[in-house]
Amino acid sequence: MATAILSVRVSEAERQLLEIAAKYTHTTLSDFMRRKALESAEMEIMNRTVVEIPDQDWQAFESWLNTPPQRIPALQRLAKVKPIWE
């Protein structure tokens, strides 16, 4: 896997905080920052309320929407199970 350097400027206090957090999670500062940045990026993308569908994919999307739902026995059984928090 090819990698690239990403440089970020932080204050000394911010760096100390990041180093402490990395130490608590038993990772390097670089690994900690990469993992947390990726987690944050994934959350930003998942929390989007607007979904963009390219023109060339619109027909396939409409076709998928109009497909009748499938019965999935495992999901039907799961829906009948009382959640552990209740």
N, C-alpha and C positions, 0 to 999 in steps of 0.2 A: 504494500500500500504506500503510495507516495504521500508525503506530508509537506506542509508549508508552514512557514513561520508567521504567526499573528502576534503583533506587538501591541500591548495595551499599556497606557500610562495610568498609574495610580499614585495616590499620595502615600507617604510613609506609613501613616496610620492605617490606610486601607490595605497596604501590603501586609502589615503585621496581622491584621484581622484575617486575611486570606491564608497566611501561613499557619496561624493557629488552627483555623478550620481544617486545613489540609492535614495537619498533624493529628487532629482528633479523628479524622477519617482514615488515617494510616496510608495516605497517598502523598505523592509529590505535589508541590504547588502547581506545576504545569498540568498534571493529571486532574487535580481537583478543579482548576479553572476550566479546563476543557470539558469535563463532565458536567459541571454546573452551567456553563454557557450553552451546551447542547440541550440539556434539560429545559432551560429557559426558552431556547429557540423552538423546541418541540411544543411547549405549552403555548407560546405565542401563535404558532401555526394552528394548533388544535382549537384555540379559542376564537378563531376567525368566525365571523357571522356571515360573511359574504363568500360564496363559493364561485369561482370562475371556471367555466367549462369552455374550452376552445371550440370554435365553430365546427371544426372537423369531427369533434367527438359528440356533438349535440344529438344527432340521430341515434347513436348507440345509447346515450344516456336516456333518451325518451323511450327507447325500446325496453331498456332495463326497468324503467319505472312502470311500464305497462305490462310487465310480465306478472302473471298471477303468483301469489305467494306460495312457497313450498312448505309442506308439513315436515317438520323436523322432530321426530319422536323424542330425541334427547332434550331438546329445548322445551317441549311440552311437559316432560317429566320435571325438568328443572323449575319451570314456572309454578308447579304445584308444591315445591318444597318451601317450608316456612323459613324465612331468613334467620340466621343465628342471632341477629340483634333484636328480634321481636320476642 
